[in-house]
Structure formats: C-alpha cells, structure tokens
Amino acid sequence: MMVEIFMVTRERNCRTIRCVTSPINQGSIAFHQRMGFSIVEGNATVEGVSVQKNYDGRGQDRVLFVKEL
C-alpha cells in the first residue's frame, strides 16, 4: 500500500510525505522507518524517541515523520 502511495504522490508532482504516530506505538515507528521515513526532530523525547509535545492537544505527544521522494 505504501508503495502505491509513493507512486501516486510522485505522479501528482508532490515530493514530500509526512506522517504522524503516537510515541508508544513502536510498531508504527518501526514500520515508518523501514519505509524510509525519517523522524522529525521534536521538542521533547518520549520512550527514547523525538516527539512534538502536545501535537494533538494537551498531553498528546506525537512522533512526526517525513520522507522526501
């Protein structure tokens, strides 16, 4: 599925894909990294991962990813 998303993104002349997940979702973090996404440096660290504090509201920290195509 992600490969298809990458193809459609390129076809539409987009060059950047961004994703978001919870810092406790280690499976999602590992998946995104395997797909070539980089973790965007945040303003805090949770569970050893850089996060953006309060991204989804108070106490809702998130891991941000980016992939340049």
DSSP file (Angstrom, degrees, kcal/mol; ACC not computed):
  #  RESIDUE AA STRUCTURE BP1 BP2  ACC     N-H-->O    O-->H-N    N-H-->O    O-->H-N    TCO  KAPPA ALPHA  PHI   PSI    X-CA   Y-CA   Z-CA
    1    1 A M     >        0   0    0      0, 0.0     4,-2.1     0, 0.0     5,-0.1   0.000 360.0 360.0 360.0 -44.2    0.0    0.0    0.0
    2    2 A M  H  >  +     0   0    0      1,-0.2     4,-2.6     2,-0.2     5,-0.2   0.882 360.0  56.1 -63.3 -36.7    2.8    2.5    0.9
    3    3 A V  H  > S+     0   0    0      1,-0.2     4,-2.2     2,-0.2    -1,-0.2   0.911 107.7  49.1 -61.3 -40.7    4.5    1.8   -2.4
    4    4 A E  H  > S+     0   0    0      2,-0.2     4,-2.7     1,-0.2     5,-0.2   0.899 109.3  52.1 -64.0 -40.6    1.3    2.8   -4.2
    5    5 A I  H  X S+     0   0    0     -4,-2.1     4,-2.5     1,-0.2    -2,-0.2   0.918 109.3  50.1 -61.6 -42.7    1.0    5.9   -2.1
    6    6 A F  H  X S+     0   0    0     -4,-2.6     4,-2.3     2,-0.2    -2,-0.2   0.915 111.5  48.7 -61.3 -43.0    4.6    6.8   -3.1
    7    7 A M  H  X S+     0   0    0     -4,-2.2     4,-2.5     2,-0.2    -2,-0.2   0.935 113.0  45.8 -64.0 -47.1    3.8    6.3   -6.8
    8    8 A V  H  X S+     0   0    0     -4,-2.7     4,-1.6     1,-0.2    -1,-0.2   0.896 111.2  53.8 -63.6 -39.7    0.6    8.4   -6.7
    9    9 A T  H  <>S+     0   0    0     -4,-2.5     5,-2.4    -5,-0.2     3,-0.3   0.933 110.8  45.4 -60.6 -46.2    2.4   11.1   -4.8
   10   10 A R  H ><5S+     0   0    0     -4,-2.3     3,-2.1     1,-0.2    -2,-0.2   0.912 108.6  56.6 -63.1 -42.7    5.1   11.3   -7.4
   11   11 A E  H 3<5S+     0   0    0     -4,-2.5    -1,-0.2     1,-0.3    -2,-0.2   0.812 106.5  50.8 -59.0 -29.9    2.6   11.2  -10.3
   12   12 A R  T 3<5S-     0   0    0     -4,-1.6    -1,-0.3    -3,-0.3    -2,-0.2   0.231 119.0-113.1 -93.3  13.5    1.0   14.3   -8.7
   13   13 A N  T < 5 +     0   0    0     -3,-2.1     2,-0.3     1,-0.2    -3,-0.2   0.748  69.0 143.4  61.0  27.1    4.4   16.0   -8.6
   14   14 A C      < -     0   0    0     -5,-2.4    -1,-0.2    -6,-0.2    -2,-0.1  -0.753  28.9-175.0 -91.1 145.8    4.5   16.0   -4.8
   15   15 A R        +     0   0    0     -2,-0.3    54,-3.3     1,-0.2     2,-0.4   0.463  59.3  59.7-120.9  -5.1    7.9   15.4   -3.3
   16   16 A T  E     -A   68   0A   0     52,-0.2     2,-0.4    53,-0.1    52,-0.2  -0.990  53.0-170.3-133.1 133.9    7.3   15.2    0.4
   17   17 A I  E     -A   67   0A   0     50,-2.5    50,-2.2    -2,-0.4     2,-0.4  -0.980   9.5-167.0-119.4 134.7    5.2   12.8    2.5
   18   18 A R  E     -A   66   0A   0     -2,-0.4     2,-0.3    48,-0.2    48,-0.2  -0.949   6.5-179.7-121.8 142.6    4.5   13.5    6.2
   19   19 A C  E     -A   65   0A   0     46,-1.4    46,-2.8    -2,-0.4     2,-0.3  -0.916  10.9-153.1-136.5 162.7    3.1   11.0    8.7
   20   20 A V  E     +A   64   0A   0     -2,-0.3     2,-0.3    44,-0.2    44,-0.2  -0.994  17.5 163.0-138.4 141.6    2.3   11.1   12.4
   21   21 A T  E     -A   63   0A   0     42,-2.0    42,-3.3    -2,-0.3    -2,-0.0  -0.951  41.2 -89.9-148.9 171.4    2.0    8.4   15.1
   22   22 A S    >   -     0   0    0     -2,-0.3     3,-1.5    40,-0.2     7,-0.2  -0.589  31.7-126.9 -81.8 144.1    2.0    8.0   18.9
   23   23 A P  T 3  S+     0   0    0      0, 0.0    -1,-0.1     0, 0.0    39,-0.1   0.701 109.4  56.9 -66.9 -17.1    5.3    7.6   20.7
   24   24 A I  T 3  S+     0   0    0      1,-0.2     2,-1.6     2,-0.0     3,-0.2   0.567  83.3  89.8 -87.8  -7.2    4.1    4.5   22.4
   25   25 A N    <>  +     0   0    0     -3,-1.5     4,-2.1     1,-0.2     3,-0.3  -0.576  49.2 167.5 -90.2  76.1    3.3    2.8   19.0
   26   26 A Q  H  > S+     0   0    0     -2,-1.6     4,-2.5     1,-0.2    -1,-0.2   0.820  72.7  58.1 -61.0 -32.9    6.7    1.2   18.5
   27   27 A G  H  > S+     0   0    0     -3,-0.2     4,-2.3     2,-0.2    -1,-0.2   0.915 108.0  45.8 -63.3 -43.1    5.3   -1.0   15.7
   28   28 A S  H  > S+     0   0    0     -3,-0.3     4,-2.7     2,-0.2     5,-0.2   0.900 111.9  51.4 -66.7 -41.4    4.2    2.1   13.7
   29   29 A I  H  X S+     0   0    0     -4,-2.1     4,-2.1     1,-0.2    -2,-0.2   0.940 112.4  45.9 -60.9 -47.1    7.6    3.8   14.3
   30   30 A A  H  X S+     0   0    0     -4,-2.5     4,-2.4     2,-0.2    -2,-0.2   0.904 112.0  52.2 -62.9 -41.7    9.5    0.8   13.1
   31   31 A F  H  X S+     0   0    0     -4,-2.3     4,-1.8     2,-0.2    -2,-0.2   0.947 109.9  47.4 -59.8 -50.3    7.2    0.5   10.1
   32   32 A H  H  <>S+     0   0    0     -4,-2.7     5,-2.6     1,-0.2    -1,-0.2   0.889 111.8  50.4 -61.7 -39.0    7.7    4.1    9.0
   33   33 A Q  H ><5S+     0   0    0     -4,-2.1     3,-1.4    -5,-0.2    -1,-0.2   0.900 108.5  52.1 -66.4 -39.0   11.4    3.9    9.4
   34   34 A R  H 3<5S+     0   0    0     -4,-2.4    -1,-0.2     1,-0.3    -2,-0.2   0.836 105.4  56.7 -63.2 -31.3   11.5    0.7    7.3
   35   35 A M  T 3<5S-     0   0    0     -4,-1.8    -1,-0.3    -5,-0.2    -2,-0.2   0.445 127.7-100.3 -80.5   0.3    9.5    2.6    4.6
   36   36 A G  T < 5S+     0   0    0     -3,-1.4    32,-0.2     1,-0.3    -3,-0.2   0.552  73.7 144.2  95.8   8.1   12.3    5.2    4.5
   37   37 A F      < -     0   0    0     -5,-2.6     2,-0.4    -6,-0.2    -1,-0.3  -0.545  38.6-143.6 -78.4 146.4   10.7    7.9    6.7
   38   38 A S  E     -B   66   0A   0     28,-2.9    28,-2.1    -2,-0.2     2,-0.5  -0.852  19.7-114.4-105.8 145.9   12.9   10.0    9.0
   39   39 A I  E     -B   65   0A   0     -2,-0.4     2,-0.3    26,-0.2    26,-0.3  -0.682  30.1-129.3 -79.4 128.4   11.8   11.1   12.4
   40   40 A V        -     0   0    0     24,-3.1    24,-0.4    -2,-0.5     2,-0.2  -0.606  30.1-104.9 -76.8 133.8   11.5   14.9   12.5
   41   41 A E        -     0   0    0     -2,-0.3    -1,-0.1     1,-0.1     2,-0.1  -0.415  46.8-169.7 -62.3 126.5   13.3   16.4   15.5
   42   42 A G        -     0   0    0      2,-0.3    10,-0.3    -2,-0.2    -1,-0.1  -0.117  35.0 -99.9-101.9-159.7   10.8   17.5   18.0
   43   43 A N  S    S+     0   0    0      8,-1.5     2,-0.3    -2,-0.1     9,-0.2   0.222  97.9  21.9-112.0  12.5   10.9   19.5   21.2
   44   44 A A  E    S-C   51   0B   0      7,-1.4     7,-2.9     2,-0.0     2,-0.4  -0.965  70.5-120.5-162.7 172.3   11.0   16.5   23.7
   45   45 A T  E     +C   50   0B   0     -2,-0.3     2,-0.4     5,-0.2     5,-0.2  -0.994  23.4 178.8-127.4 132.0   11.9   12.9   23.9
   46   46 A V  E >  S-C   49   0B   0      3,-2.8     3,-2.2    -2,-0.4    -2,-0.0  -0.999  75.4  -7.8-131.7 130.7    9.4   10.1   24.9
   47   47 A E  T 3  S-     0   0    0     -2,-0.4    -1,-0.1     1,-0.3     3,-0.1   0.823 130.6 -57.4  54.4  31.3   10.4    6.4   25.1
   48   48 A G  T 3  S+     0   0    0      1,-0.2     2,-0.4     0, 0.0    -1,-0.3   0.594 116.4 113.4  77.9  11.0   13.7    7.4   23.6
   49   49 A V  E <  S-C   46   0B   0     -3,-2.2    -3,-2.8   -26,-0.0     2,-0.2  -0.935  72.7-113.5-120.1 138.4   12.0    8.9   20.5
   50   50 A S  E     +C   45   0B   0     -2,-0.4     2,-0.3    -5,-0.2    14,-0.3  -0.511  45.8 176.7 -67.8 130.9   11.9   12.6   19.5
   51   51 A V  E     -C   44   0B   0     -7,-2.9    -8,-1.5    -2,-0.2    -7,-1.4  -0.893  37.3-119.4-133.8 162.1    8.4   13.9   19.7
   52   52 A Q  B >   -D   62   0C   0     10,-3.0    10,-1.7    -2,-0.3     3,-1.3  -0.929  41.8-127.2 -99.6 113.2    6.4   17.1   19.3
   53   53 A K  T 3  S-     0   0    0     -2,-0.7     8,-0.1     1,-0.2     4,-0.1  -0.317  83.2  -1.0 -63.0 139.8    4.8   17.8   22.7
   54   54 A N  T >  S+     0   0    0      1,-0.1     3,-1.6     2,-0.1    -1,-0.2   0.734  80.6 150.8  56.7  28.0    1.1   18.4   22.8
   55   55 A Y  T <  S+     0   0    0     -3,-1.3     6,-0.2     1,-0.3     3,-0.1   0.884  79.1  30.4 -57.6 -41.8    0.8   18.0   19.0
   56   56 A D  T 3  S-     0   0    0      4,-2.3    -1,-0.3     1,-0.4     2,-0.2   0.029 136.9 -62.7-106.6  25.5   -2.8   16.6   19.2
   57   57 A G  S X  S-     0   0    0     -3,-1.6     3,-2.6     3,-0.2    -1,-0.4  -0.505  91.3 -19.0 116.3 172.6   -3.7   18.6   22.3
   58   58 A R  T 3  S+     0   0    0      1,-0.3     3,-0.0    -2,-0.2    -5,-0.0  -0.257 134.4   1.7 -55.2 122.5   -2.6   18.7   25.9
   59   59 A G  T 3  S+     0   0    0      1,-0.1     2,-0.8    -2,-0.0    -1,-0.3   0.518  99.6 117.0  78.5   5.7   -0.6   15.6   26.8
   60   60 A Q    <   +     0   0    0     -3,-2.6    -4,-2.3   -38,-0.0    -5,-0.3  -0.628  43.6 179.9-108.3  72.5   -1.0   14.2   23.3
   61   61 A D        -     0   0    0     -2,-0.8     2,-0.3    -7,-0.2    -8,-0.2  -0.386   6.3-164.7 -72.0 150.0    2.6   14.0   22.1
   62   62 A R  B     -D   52   0C   0    -10,-1.7   -10,-3.0   -40,-0.2     2,-0.5  -0.985  22.0-128.3-140.0 149.3    3.3   12.7   18.6
   63   63 A V  E     -A   21   0A   0    -42,-3.3   -42,-2.0    -2,-0.3     2,-0.4  -0.842  29.0-152.1 -91.4 128.1    6.2   11.4   16.5
   64   64 A L  E     -A   20   0A   0     -2,-0.5   -24,-3.1   -24,-0.4     2,-0.3  -0.858  11.3-167.6-105.7 138.3    6.4   13.2   13.2
   65   65 A F  E     -AB  19  39A   0    -46,-2.8   -46,-1.4    -2,-0.4     2,-0.3  -0.878   5.7-170.1-122.0 154.2    7.9   11.6   10.1
   66   66 A V  E     -AB  18  38A   0    -28,-2.1   -28,-2.9    -2,-0.3     2,-0.4  -0.996   3.8-173.1-141.8 144.9    9.0   13.0    6.7
   67   67 A K  E     -A   17   0A   0    -50,-2.2   -50,-2.5    -2,-0.3     2,-0.5  -0.972  13.1-151.1-138.2 122.9   10.0   11.3    3.5
   68   68 A E  E      A   16   0A   0     -2,-0.4   -52,-0.2   -32,-0.2   -53,-0.1  -0.798 360.0 360.0 -91.3 131.7   11.4   13.1    0.5
   69   69 A L              0   0    0    -54,-3.3   -53,-0.1    -2,-0.5    -1,-0.1   0.426 360.0 360.0 -96.4 360.0   10.6   11.4   -2.8
